[in-house]
Amino acid sequence: MPNKPNLSVNIAGIAMKNPVMPASGCFGFGEEYAPYLDLNALGAIVVKSVTMNETVGNPGPRVCETPGGMLNAIGWQNPGADVFINEKMPFLRQFNTPVIVNLAGKTASDYAELAARLDGVEGLAGIELNISCPNVSEGGVAFGTDPRLADEVVRAVRAATKLPLIVKLSPNVTDITVMARAVEGAGADAISLINTFTAIAIDVKTRRPVLGNFTGGLSGPAVKPVALYMTYRVAHAVSVPVIGMGGVLRAEDAIEFLLAGASAVAVGMGTFVNPTAMIDVIDGIERYLVENNMDDVHQLIGGLITD
């Protein structure tokens, strides 16, 4: 038996045993999936969006299937920062896996206040800044599509916390490298992409929108080719690590993102289809490395051959 290859990566100072994590919003606060997989096996645990105060979210229906994917319009439903810190983090601290919290707000000061509140929370390894969610009418889309506003909110959060700062980018822009360079310049330690595409579904029987929010975010295999392209563009436009996501269901999907330049990958909708998808992806990456005589996952990262 050959020696096991090294799967560990370091994202913005966050030491991960492998490059696979859940995408925010698709894994709850970890408790929901604990009966189905070992949370210690993951590279990181990324929890759903947290706001300063409890957020009810959007009206239903909130989710619907589409060809090759799904639409969701959850609207940041969460119990608020205090409940997250006092009730969710004690559970997550049981595991030797870094915890990254996705942070959401409506104004730059909201984001900064929440980042300061989370700074120093025991067991919290980093922040993923959600400036790109298309499901909330206030704040999210504007911050995620305007380089000046993105710069403003990232600088505000960077000044409020010492935690590693990952900024999640929206694909709903003309040139995603402009946004990537803006957030890198404002202090992002890493970049994750992509968030969902703004989209709609219509019920032809009722002639009404399927989702209660009218618009939702499109995710799943349908977006993977575009997500790969954007990940490739951003990985070659910035010097900070990139976390790629969008349609990762199998190890082969994750390997594509790594080859495109991502240093890690996130599994979103795939966990709905297969609750143990991340374990399958981790095992599959390891097998690929062994089969291709590679002893380190870094030999894959950015290894796309273009000539």
Secondary structure, 3 states (H helix, E strand, C coil): CCCCCECCEEECCEEECCCEEECCCCCCCCCCCCCCCCHHHCCCEEEEEECCCCECCCCCCCEEEECCEEEECCCCCECCHHHHHHHHHHHHCCCCCCEEEEECCCCHHHHHHHHHHHCCCCCEEEEEEECCCCCCCCCHHHHHHCHHHHHHHHHHHHHHCCCCEEEECCCCCCCHHHHHHHHHHHCCCEEEECCCEEECCEECCCCEECCCCCCEEEECHHHHHHHHHHHHHHHCCCCCCEEEECCCCCHHHHHHHHHHCCCEEEECCHHHHCCCHHHHHHHHHHHHHHHCCCCEHHHCCCCCCCC
